Amino acid sequence: MALIAAAGVSLTSIPAAANGATARQPAAGVQAPTDPGTARLPSGLSALSWMVADADTGNVLAAKSPHRKLAPASTLKTLFAVTVLPKFSAGAVRRVSSADLAGVGAGSSVVGVRQGRRYTVGDLWRGVFLRSGNDAVHVLAAMNGGWRTTAEEMQETARKLGARDTTVKSPDGYDAPGQVSSAHDLTVFARAGLANEDFARYCATTRATFPGAGGATQIENTNRLLAGSHGMSRYPGIIGVKNGYTSKAGNTLIAAARRNGRTLLVTVLNPQSQAYNGVYKEAAALLDWGFRTAGTAQPVGTLHAVGATDDGAGPMRPVAAEVTEAEARGGSPWRTTLVLGAGGAGVAALGLGPLLARWRQARGRGGRRGGAA
């Protein structure tokens, strides 16, 4: 902790690029490479906003209205996790009180947290990532000092990440007046999250058990590109991240996949086609396009310099074809390094994974309409 304090950084205080800004895109319209021979964008894209980015380099390969402010639904849980996940050991236990569950919105997606029961922090995070449980978010926020405190901390994290399109009102993503984010910001949150080995493991978990009234119950990830469910095949190379839905936001999705040593992030917000599985089909089509295009065309922009490195195989290593709870508990598929800053002076890197792990272990000892999904 002394070393972390001396460095002045943590997973929830990652500075923005040293030059102070991302290469911002116009408020509306599509930006795509114009290099000769570059693959054309997929047809039939109906989302109000989307982005394709290289998670390793931060290059934006293409985007539509990436800074358009829209309701994010449960994709905002990525920012919640980036903010709160490093603070508590997975083995810490919480006995849930009525106050912990106060304010869970009608129609919310829930994992089944019950007052009076004891849950580990790991149980709660699996409830957040797999079932998008707003009840689990409320308990973790209560542990973090309360709903308002958590929203304020999330807002500060967004600011430090350079995500200036985001206004946090409800940490679980439930529709709330004034709550907005953007394809750009959500991509930034996912990229920062994947630099945390716990985040990477949770968002890649397909199935797990969760404590229920009659014993452990099986839960499955609601991200259909990851689970290969509801008529969607599991996307080749998929590694997460988070899906969402509210009546205001429509369907939203951040998806990460890795192929041939390259990791791409695609964020899709509110497809207008009304097609069944539309958000997943559009995300899959954009991932396919990105893998055909990455490395062959000039990027149209860049994200802030927040990334992850592994042990030499490349900036981010793929997870196994499918990660179950048992596999996830065997250890993270990624080793974490935070990359801080970007500018003419170069890049400073600090490996915080082992320090943060020891810190977490030490701490562990001592539809109302608009329901997020």
N, C-alpha and C positions, 0 to 999 in steps of 0.2 A: 504493500500500500504506500509506503514511503517513496518507493521508486515511481509509482504511478503519480503520486502527488507532485514529485519533483518534475516529472515530465509534463504535468499539467494537462493530461488528457485522459479520457476514458471512452468506452464505447458509446456513451451518451453525450460526449462533447467533442465530436470530430469536427475540426475546423473546415470551413469551406476552402475552395481553391485559393491559393495565395494571391492570385490576381483579382480576387473579390467577386468574380462573376462567372457564370456558365455562358457559353455561346447560346444566347437565347434565340428562339425561333419566332417568326411572325405569329400574331395572335390567332390566325386561322389559316387553313389551307394545308396542303400536303407538301412536305419537303422530302425529296428522294434523290438519289444519285443520278447524274446525267451522263456518266461516263459511257462511251461507246461499248456496246456489248453487255451492259449491265442488265440483269434480269428485270423484267417489268414487275411492278407490284401486283399482288393477287387481285383478281377481279372480285366484285361483290362485297368489298369492305364497306360496312355500314355504320361503324362505331363513330360516335361524336368526336372521339379523340383516341389516338393510339401512338405508341412509340416502339421502335426496335433499337436495342442498344447492345453493344458488346460489353459484357460484365467485366472482362479482364482489363480492357483498355479504357473503358468509359466512352468510346466513340458511339455517337448516335448515327445509326445507319439510315433511318428514315423515320418520319413522324407526321402525324396530322394534328394540328392544333394542340401541340404538347403542353402549352401553358394555359389552356382553357380550364377555368375553374368549374369543377363539377362535383357533385356528391360522390364520395368514394365507396360508400358501404363498407363492408368488412375488409377490404384491402387496406383500410387505415390501421388495421390490427398489426400490419408490418411496422408502422411507426411506434405503436404501443410496445411491441416486442423489442425493438431496437432500444427503446427508452428504459424498460423495466426488466427485461430478461437478465441482464448482467448482475442484478442486485441481490438475488436470492438463490441459494443452493437448491438444486432439484430435489434433494432429500428433505428439505425443511417441511414441517407439517403445519397445516392451518386447520383449526376447528372453526367451521363456518358459523357465523352468527346471523341473526336476522338483519342486522345493520349491513353486513357484507353484501347481502342480496337486495337491499333496498334500491329501488329505482330501475330494475331491469325492465326494459320497455316491453309493452304488450306486443306479441307477435315476434319477439326476438328469437333467433336461433339459440338453442341452449344445449348443453351436454348432459344436464341432469344433476347439477350440484344441489345438495340438500342441506338445509340448516341443521346444525348439530353434528354433522358427520365430519370426520377428519380426512383431509386430502393432502398428498404431497404436492409441492410446487410443480414437480414433474407431471403429476396427474393433471393439474390445472392447465399447464402449457399444452399438453396433448389435447385437452378439451378445447383450447383456443385454436390451435392450428388444424386439428382434424375436423372438429365439429363446429368451428367458428362460434364457440359457446360464449355468449354475452354474460352468462352467469359466472363463468370462470374468469372473464375479464374483470367483472365487478369485484370478485374476491381478491384477485391479484392487485387491483387498484387500491382496495382497502388496505392491503398489506403495505402498499407504497405510500400511504399517507392520505388516501382519500381520492374521490373522483375529481374534484377541482384541482387538487395538487397534481394529480397525474396528467390531466389535460394541459396544465401550465408547463409541466416538464416536457411533455410531448411537443408543445409549441416551441419551446426553447431548443429541443433537439432538432426539430425541423429547421429552425433558423440557423443553427450551427452547421447543418448539412447543406445550407444554401437553398433549401426548399421553400421558396418564398410565395408559392401559390396556395399554401396549406393553412387553413384555419381550423383548429381543433376545438370542438365543443363537447363531443361525446367520445371518449377513448375507444369504445367498442365499434365505432363506425355507424351506429344507429342514427338515422336521420335526425338532424337538429338544425334549427334556424342558423344560417351563417356558416355551417360546416362544409368546407370544400377542400379539394385537393386537385391534382392534375396528373396527367400521364407522366410528365417529367418528374414531379416530386415523388410519386409512388415508385417509379423506377429507381430513383435515388435511395428511397427507404429500403427497397428490396436488395439493392446492391450493398448497402451498408449492413443489412441483416445477414447476408450471406458471408460477410467477413467474420461473423460470430459462429463458432463451431456448434453451439447449442441451437441457435436459430436454424442453421443449415440442417441439422439433424431432425429437428421437429418438423420443419416444413417439407422434408423428404419422406416422412413416415406415412405409409399408406394405411396401415391398420394397427390398432393398439387395443389394450383393455382399459376400462375405466370403472372405478368402484360404483356399484349400483346397490339398490336396496336388497336385492336377492343374491348379491355376490358380484364378481367382476363381469362386466358386459363388454362385448366387442364393438368398437367404433371404427368407422371407415372414413378416410379423408373425403371431404365434399368436393375437392378439386377433381373434376372428372378426367382431365388430361393426365393426372397422376394416378388416380384409382382405376382408370379404364372402366368407367361405369356409365349407366344411363345412356347406352348407345354410343359412347365414345371409346375408342381404343386408347390404351395408354400410349402417350406420345413418346417416340424413341428418344432416349436420352433425357427425359424429363427429370427435374430435380426440385420441384415446387413451383410457385411460392404460396399464393393466396388468392382465393376467389371471394366474391361477395354479391349480395343482392339486397336492394331495398326498392320500394315502389318509386322513390324519388331518383335513386341512382341508376335503376335498371340493373342489368348484369355487369359486373366488373371483374377483372382478372389480371393478376400479374403472374406470368409463367416464365420459369427459367429452365433451360435445357442445355445439355453439353454434348457436342459431337466433334470428333476428330481434333480434340485439344482446344476447342473454342466454346465458350459459354455465352449464350445470348439471353437477354431479358426482353420480354414483350409485355407491354401493358395495354389493355384494351378496355375502354370505358363506354358503356351504354350503347351497344349495337341497336340500330333502328330497324333491322330487317324482320324482327319478331320470329326468326327461324329457331326451331328447337335446337338447343346447344349452340346457338349462334356465336356466343362469346368465345366458346372453346374452338369452334371451327375457324373463326377469324384469327384467333391467337395462333392456332396450329399453322394456318396458311402463312402468317407473317413469320413464324419461326422457320418454316421451310424456305421462304424467300430469303431470310437473313442468312441461313447457312449456305445458300447458293451464292450470296452476294458478298458476305464478309471477307475482307482481305483483297477484294478485287475492284473496289470502288472507293472514291473519296467519301469520308463521312460528312454528314450535313451539320454536325454539331458535336458537343462533348458534354459529359457529365462531370461532376466533381471527382476529384481523385480520392475515392474511397474504394479500396479493393481488398482482395484476399490473396495470399500466396500459399503454396504448399511446399513440399520438400524437394522440389526441383523438376517435377513433371509438368509444371505450368502454373499460371496464376491461380487457377482453381481446378481441383480434381473432381471428376464425376463420382456420384454415389453409385452404389450397386443398382442393378436393374430394378430392384424393389426393396424398400427399407421397411421392415416391420418393427414393432416395438422391441422385440428381442434383439434384433440386429442393431437398432439404434442404441440400446443400452450397452452394446459392446464397445462403443466409442464413436467419436465423430469421424465422418469420412474426410473432413478437411482439417488442416492445421491452420491456425489463424494468425495473420499479421495485418495490422492496420497500416494503411498508407496515408500519410498525413501531408496535405498541402500539395500544390502543383504550381510551378512557375519557372521563370528563367533561372532561378537559383538551384533548381533540382527538386528531388523528392526525398523527404525524410521518412524513414520507416522505423516502427517500434513494435516488437513482438510482445503482445500483451496477453496472449492466450494462457500460458502457465501461471502468470501472476494473478490474472482474474479468476482462474479456476481455484487457486488457493484462497483468494479473498472470498469467493462464494462459499467454499467449504467452511471457512471460519465463521461466516455469518450464519450458515446453516446450523452450526452448533450452538454457540452462545444462547297480425299485423295490425297493436296500433299500427296503422299502415306505416311502412318504413322500417319494419323490423329487420335488423341486419342478419345476413346469413353467411 
